Every structure is written in structure tokens, then in C-alpha cells.
Amino acid sequence: MRSLDEQEIKIIKELIKDPRISDNQVGKNTKVPIKTANRKRKLLEEENIIRYFVSVNMGNSGTGRFGARQLYIIKFKLGITREQIINEFKSEPKVRTIFTDYICESHLAEIEGHVAYIMIIEGKSDSDIVEVFNKYIVPSLRKNHGEDSIERISTIRLHERIRLFHNYMPFINMENGKIKKDWSTDFIFVE
């Protein structure tokens, strides 16, 4: 386990508030010397402790491309391993094309000793999502793992996103892609 020092925690909290902040501003806000802030930020990035993402809101309150979102839980039959699923993702050409267009988030999981694949699929409508799932995703999984590889599928319709990455709550503390300036650093979770 890697413990974060006091300076690193201050730097990370500033980056959580605004990932585009300069090292100069981090130093001014935290009283950490600018060269130290720069060096520590680079180290945190190299150690994969901090990561940066851009999220495009494809929903009705954003670009409007997708009006529906569903969570799918695919429970595989016993004997299919995490390694098989990961290798499939690495070699499946649709992972880079069709799947990127519709799957906004996915995870490997375990249900009652079975490997499971959890994904959030976005589409124009619920019926569009069902069509994409059955036309592209199910055939790909069956091709790679066998016709009888899927034991059970569950779905849940999703509505508004409330929280993301511990600290980001679009309806509460976000404005213009950053945490609001008046949101206290005390409310930012780091460790």
C-alpha cells in the first residue's frame, strides 16, 4: 500500500477540484513549492495514482445523442475465466468500434462464483439499446466463448448520474466541468 504524504493530498485535492489547474496555481493554493508540486504531480501520474479523464455528456442535458441508458449484468457459465474475458476484449475488433459507440462504462465482476460482465449501454431509446445489445454484443460474446456461454442477463434502466469517482456530483458540486469554487476542500475525499 502506498501512503500519500500531506503535500500529495493537498495537490490531489486541487487536481480533483480542477484537473486543468497549473502547477503554479497548485503551489499558490496549497503553499507547496511549485517545483515540488510539479515533481509530485508527475510522480503521482507515473505511479498511476492519479488519472485524468474527459467525459462527454451524451444525454439529453448534454449533446442529446443518447436519451436512454441501461446497466446490463451478464453472468457467464462456470468455467469461463476473467483471463478469457480480458483476452477477448484485447482481440475483439468491435471493442474499438461498435462497443466504444454504445458502451460508456464496463466492469468485470463475480456473481456466486461466476465471472460476470457489467456494462452501461447508451442509446437513442431503450429499444435502440436492446437492438445494439442483441445485434452486436451478444453475438460477439457467444462467438468468443461459445453459444451457451451466457447463463443469465439482468438489466436496469438508469436515469441521472448522481456521483462519479467519489467526489464529482454533477447536480451538487459541479459547474463548467469542474468542482465549484465554493465547494470546500474538506469535502473532497482522497484517503
N, C-alpha and C positions, 0 to 999 in steps of 0.2 A: 504494500500500500504506500502510496506517495502522499505525504502530508504537504499542505500548502503553507508557506510562511505568511506572515502578516502583510508584507508588501504584495505578494502574489494575490492574496484575497482582495486587497484594495484595487489592484489592477484589473482583476477579473470582474469585479463589480462594476467598474467603469465601462468595461467592454460589453458587459451584459446590457447596461443602460444604452450604450451606443456603440455597436461593433465597428463603426467607421471613424471613431474618435482617433485623433493623432496621439502619438506618444508624448508630444509636448503638452497636449491638453491633459492627458492621463497624469503626467507628472505634476502639473499645476493643481489639478483637482485632488490628488492624493498626497501631495508633498513627498512623493517618491522621486529621487533624482531622474531626470529624463533619460540619461544613458542607462540607468538601472531598469527603468520601465521598459525601454526598448529591448534590452538584453533579456529580461524576464519574459516579456511577451513572446519573443522568438523561441525561447526555450519551452514555454508552455505550448506553443504551436507544434514544435518538433516532437515533444513528448505526447502529442495527441490528447492533451488535457483540455485545450480549448479548440473549438472548431467553429467555422463560420458557414452560414447557410443563407441563401436568399429564397424566400418563399413567395410565390406568386399567388395571390388570391384569385382563383378561377371561379369562385362562387358568384352569386348574384350581387353581393356588395363589392365585388372586385371587377374582373374583366367580363363576368357574365357568361363565360364559355360553358360552365357546368352549373346546373341547377339542382343536382342531386348528388348524394354521397352515401355509400353503404360500406359497412365493415363486413368482410367475409372471413369466416373461420373454416379452414379446410383441414379436416382431421384425416391423416393418411393411415392406411392399414399398418399393422405391426410389421416390422422388418424394414421399412423404409427409414433411412437414417438422415440425420442432419447433413452429413457429408454428401450424400447423394443429392439432396435438395440444393445445397450450395454449389456443387459441381454443375447441376443443371442450369442454375442461374448464370454461371460463368460461360457456359457454352451455348445457351439458347439465344438465337439472333433476335427473337421478339422482345427479349428483356430490354434491348436498346431501342426498340421502335414502338410497337403497339403498346407494350406494357408501360413504357415511360409516359405515353399519352394519357393513360387512364388510371394507373396505379399511383396514387400520390404518397403512399406510405405502406411499408410491409415489414413483417417480423416473423422470425421462426419462433415456435413455441412448443410446449409439451402439454398434451391433454391425456390424462390417465395412461401414461407410458407411451403414447403415440406421438410422433412428430406431427406438428401442425403448422400451417402457414396462415398467417393473419395478414390481411391486406385491406386497405381503404381504397375503394374504387370510386372515381368521379365520372359523371356522365351528364348529358343534357337532361335526362329524366331517369326515373327508376327503371323503366323498361329498356332504355338505352344501356344502362349498366348490366342488366340481366343478359341482354343480347351480346355485349362485349365479353362478359364472363363466359357464356356458353359457346361463343363462336371462336374465341382466341385462347382464353386461359385454361379452361378445362381440357381441350384437345392437346394443348402443349404439355400439361401435367400428365395426362394419360399416355402420350407418346413417349415421354421420358421415363415414366415409372410403371407403366402397364395399365391396361383397361380397367382393372379392378383396384387400382391404387388408392382411390379416394373412398374412405369409409363413410364420412359424413360431412355435410356442408351446412353451416348456420350463417344467417345474415342478420344484420341490424341496420336499420336506416339511421343515418346520422344527421344532426341538424347543426347548430352553431358550434364552432370550436371555442371552448372556454379557456383552456390553458395549454401552453406549449412549452416544452423544455423548462419545467419548474417555474420560471419567472415571467413568462410572457402571457398576459391575459388581455387579448385584443379589446374586449369591452370595458376593461377597467383601467389598465395602466399603459396602453399603447396609443401613440399618436405619430403619424407620418413615418411609420416603420421603426420607431424607437420607443423606449420606455419614456414616459412623460417626465419632464424635468422636475416636477414637484413630487415624484414618487421617491420616497425615502430609500436611501441605500440600505438602511436597516431592514427593509422588507425584501431584499434581494438574497436569495439562497445560494450559497456557494459550497459550504461543507457543514 
